[in-house]
């Protein structure tokens, strides 16, 4: 039985909960804007916000965020470090 207080996104599998990306951003002191600057024209503030909060993204969008993270931080993290799905 579906909980009436539960967001519709969670009920249909589009909301995955806070992602490891959000924790990494806080720990490393990296802002959403830093990721946007690392990939101008590809990554938007809205995309990074959705990635952090766990809105299910396409594989292409996840790759854009991953490339922006690695470029902004100089790291070479795998996808599994940023997303739990």
ZIKAMO-V981470 format. One record per helix or strand of 2 or more residues. SS is the DSSP state (A for helix, B for strand). FROM is the first residue (numbers start at 0). TO is the last residue. If there is no record, write none. Layout:
ss->(SS,SS)
from->(FROM,FROM)
to->(TO,TO)
This chain:
ss->(A,A,A,A,A,A)
from->(7,19,31,44,58,78)
to->(10,27,37,52,72,81)
